[in-house]
Amino acid sequence: MEKTLNSVAVQSALAHRGMTQGELAAAVGTSSQAVTNWLKGKDFPRPASLLKLATILSLPFDQLVTKSDVGRPVIAYRKKANVKTTAAHLAKAEGIGMLLKPLVAHLPEQRALRTLITSPSTDYDKLQTAVSQTRDRLGIGETAVLEYEHLIGEFRECGAVLVPVLWGNKGNHENALHIRLPKEDVTFIFLNLDTHLEDFKFWMAHELAHVFTPELSGTNEGEDFADAFAGALLFPKACAETAYRAACQEKKADRVIHALVAQAANHMISLFTVYQQVQQFAKAAGLPALNIDEKSVHALRNSQRWPLVSQALFDPMPPSPQRYIAACENTFQTGFFHALKRMIVESGTGAPYIQQTLDTPLQDALALHEELRR
């Protein structure tokens, strides 16, 4: 097996809590024999059970599971403010990654030549150079509006499989999930369609940065670079300079903010992204920062939102399985569902697999399974 439970850590945690293996099995919702098999390395718990184990025993994933880099999925979570990615998040994501391994054989052949940023840096000038080269490759100018459609083909060219999902309005870092399978050399990127357009574009750009820098995936350095790259790609230096000059012509603080609002609306991106890029431009150019209260920017940004991507794609909501799959394949050019269909037909894979890999309710998984097995 590529990974096993750390039996020493589990037994120690049980002793500390005065629990028996039988009590642990009951708490997890499985049999005592299943727990015994896990501890002996004969079997490995499914993601839901692994998550329960981590929670019950208060063990982080790297202590609960024996460390082995062979075939281990690499997880990259987008950071947001002070939200902390927990051991439970990582356990669940790595469990999904393990489940995705057998699906790889059913995917179209992946491209061997891919775009990489070999020396990623958050230095302003170096970052702008990387962004400029990326925009050139996407065929858009320095001041052009970046649509999420521009990014889709780039993911495919770099061996990344998009998995659009309907997870509801999460409002946190769980709106995007990056799972890289290094042994298979395939990356799966889950994108929550139930997010506002301006956020969705940022997450896509952020995930593209991870694809360009696979060696940084799963590190804080990688997250910092991905955030910086996404903001600069959506609103590069030329745009930031124009916005700065326009804002400086205004005398009142509310008019300064509204000058930035106009730029955000033109580019269909977050007001906070515009604000950040303008302030960073000013700092790099040795110019005075705009005298704006960041809290006011956040408050205005939260009161003026673009529609959800799912609302734009599906009207009315929720979509039928057929419409959902068709939109994913046509709009996002993903081979995920075609591969899933092949796996279901050839291997007899059941609905629970869809439920766990897409992290969706069983009822929805059953409906998708019925559509895919036709």
N, C-alpha and C positions, 0 to 999 in steps of 0.2 A: 504494500500500500504506500501511497505517496505521503500520507500523514496519518498519525495515530494520536489517541488521547495520551496525555502525560499522566500515566497511572499514579506516579509518585505524588504529583501535585494534587490529583483528585483525592487520593487516600488521605493525604495530609489535611486537605480542606474538610473532608468528612469527619476526621478525628477531632478537628478544631470545633466543629459544630455538634459533635456527639451524634452524628447520623450514621445509619447503616446503609449498605448498598441497596437493600430493599426499600428503605425510606426514600433514598435518592431516586430509585426507579419509579416509585409512586408519585413523587413530586414532579418528575419529568413527564410521567404518563406513559411509561413503557414497562417492560418486564424486567425482573432481576437478571434473567439470562442475557437480555440485550445489553445491560450495563456491564455484566461480566465479559461479554464478547468485546465490548468497546475497550475495556481496561486491558484485555489480553492482546489487543491489536488485531483481532480476527474480523472486526467490523468497525465502521466509523459512523457516528450519529449523523442523521440528516440535519439540514440547517436549522429547522425549528427546534429539534432536540438539543442541538449544540448551543443554540441561543439560551434555552432554558438552563442548561448546565452552567453556562457562564454566569447567568443571573443568580441561580440558586447558590452556587459555590463562591460567588464574588471573585471569580478568577478572570483576569484579562486573557484575551485569546492566545497571546504568545506564551502564557503559562499553562493554559488548558490543553494546548496541542503541542506535540513535540515539534521542535523547530527543524524544518527541512525545506530547503529552497528548491528541491527537485519537483518541478511541476506545480509549485504553490502559486495560486493566483496573486497578482499584485493589485491592490486596491488603492484608488485615488479618490478621496472625497474632497469636494470643494468646501473650503472654510468660509464661514460667514460670521462676522463680528466675533463674539466670544463663544459661539457654539462649539462644543467639544465632541469630536468623534469618539464614541465609546467602544469598549471591547465588544459589546453586543452588536453594534453597527458592523464592525469588522468581521465578526464571526458570521453574521448573516450574509454579508457580501461575499466572503470567501466561500461559504457554502454554496451560494449561487454560482460562483465561478467554477467550483468542482462539478456542479451539475451541467454546466455548459460544455464541458470537455467532450462528451460524446457527440454533441451537436456539430462540432467543428468539421467532422468527416463529411457532413452533408452540405457544407457551405461551398459556394463557388470558389475556384482556385484564387488564392490571394496573390496580389502583386508583390514581387520581390524587391523592386526598386521603390523606395519611399523617401519622402521629404523629411529631413531631420535638421534641427537647430543644434549644431555641434557644440556651440559655446554659449548656452543660455545665460543671460544676464539681465538684471533689473536696472542696470545703469541706463539713464534716460536715452542717451544717444545710441547706444548699442541696441536697446529695445526698439527704438524708432527705425533703425536699419532693418531689423528682423521683420517688423510690421510692414515696412515699405516693400520688401522683397515678397512677402506673403500676398499683399494686395496686387502686386504685379502678376504673380502666378494665378491669382483669381480673376485677373483681367479687369480690375477696377482701379480708378485713380485715387489719389491721396485724399480727395474731398468727397468722393462718391459715397452714397449711402450703402452700407454693407447689409445685405439681406441674408437671412439664415439659409436661403436657397443657395447662396454663393458658397457656403461652407460644406454643403452636403457631398459634392463630388470629391472634395479634398479628403474627407474621411475615407471614402471608398478607395481612393488612390493610395492611401497609407495603411490599408489592411485593417481598417476599423469598421466594425459592424454596428450600425445604429439600431437601437431597440426603442422605438417610441412607446411609451406606456401612459396609462391613465391612472395616476396614483392619487388624484384629488389635490386640493390646494394645500400643499405641505407647508409652504412659507419658510422653509429652512434649507439646510445643505443637502437634504435628501431628494432634492429635485433633479439631481444628476448623479449618476453612479458610473464609475470607470473601472472596468475589470479587465486586466491584461493577463493573458495566459502565455507566459514566456516560452514554455516548451512547445506549444502549438503555434506561437508567433501570431496570435490573433488577439485583437482588443474588442471588447463589447462595451458600448456606451449606451446606457439607459438614460433617456431624456423624458422627463415628465411633461406631457402635453398640457396638463392642467396648470400651466404657469402663464404669467403675463408675457406678452411678446417681447418687451424690453429685457426682461429677465432671461427669457429663453435664448435670445441672441447672445447674451453675455455668457450663459452656461455653455452654449455650443462653442463659442470662441475659447472659453476656458478649457474645455475638453480637447479642442484641437491642439492647444499648447501642450497638453499631456501627450498627445499622439506624436507631436514633433520632438518631444524630449522623454522617451521611454525610460531612460536611465534614472530620471528624477521622480518617476511615478511612485506614489506612496510616501514621499518625504515632505517635510515642511518647506524645504527649499523649492521643491517642485510646485507646491501649492502657491507659494508667493510669486513664483515666476508666471504661473498660469493666470493668476489674477491680474498681474501687471500687463501681461501680453493681451489678455482679453480686452481690458479697458483701452489700451493703445490701439488695438486693431479696430475697434468700433469707432474710436474718435482720435485719430492720429494727430501728429504735431500741427499739420497745416490747418486742420479743423479747430484745434485748441487755440492756435494763434488768432484765427479769425474771431472766435468766440470771446477771447480775452480783450481784443481791441474793441469789439462791440460793447462788452460789459463796462469797459473803462469810460465809455462816453456817457454812461448814466451816472447821475448824482446821488440818487436815493437807493438804499439797500434793496428795497422791494423791486425796483426797476432793474437793478443789476441781476437779481435772481431771475426775473422774467426774461431778461436777455438770454440767459442760459436755458430757460424753459423752451424758448423758441428754437434753440439749437437742438435740444433733446427731441423736440417734436419733429423737426426736419429729418433727423437721423433715426427716429423711432427707437431710441435707446433711453436708458434711465437718466434722469436729471442728475443723480449722484455720480454717474460715470462721467458726464460732461464736466461737472464741478471738479472732480478729482483730476481729470486730464488737463483742465485749464490751470489749476493750481500747480500741477507738476510742471507744465510748460513755463509758467511764470518763474518758478524756482530755478529751473534749468537755464533760463534766459537771463537770470539776475534781475528780474522785474518784481515790483511789489505784488504781493498776493492780493487777491480780491478780498475786500473786507466784508465777508459774508459769514453768518453764523451757520455752522454745519448742521445744527439741529433744525434750523429753519428749512434748509435744503431737504433734509430727510422728511420733515413734516409735509412739505409741498409735494415731494415726490410720491409719498404714500397716498396723497389725496387725489392724484391725477394718474391713473393707470391705463395702459393699453389693454385691449381685450385678451382673454386667454387664448392660447394657440388652439386649444381644443374647440373653442367656440367658433373660431374662424374656419376650422376644418370640418366640423360636424354641426350641422343645424338641421333638425333639433338634436339635443343631447339626451341620453347617451347614444352613440352610434351602434348599429347592428354589427355583429362580428364581421360580416362581409364588407361593410363600409370601412370599418376600422382597419382591417387587413389591407384592403385596396389602397387606402390613403397612406398607410405606412410604406407600402411597396412603391406607389407612384410618386408620392411627394418626397419621401426620404430615400428612395432608391436603395432600400435595404433588402438583402437576401435572407434576412433572419427567418421570416415566416415561411418562405419557400423551403428553406432547410428544415424547419420544424415539421412542415408537411411531409417531406421525404422521410424524416425520422419516424413519424407516426405511422406512415404507410408501411415502411420497410421493417421497422422494429416493434411495432405494436405499442409504442409509447402511449401512456394514458394521460388523462386530464390532470392528475396530481403533479405530473412533471411541469406542465404549463403553470399550474398554481404556484409552484415553488420558484421556478425560474423567473416568472414575470411578477412575482409577489402580488398576486391578484386574488380576489375572493374565489372560492371553489365554483360558485355558480357561474361566474364569468369564464373561468377556465374550462368548464364543461361546454359552454356555448362556443368558445373558440375551438375546442377540440372537435366538436361536432362539425364545424365549418371546415376545418383543416383535413379531416379524414375523408371528405367527399372525393 
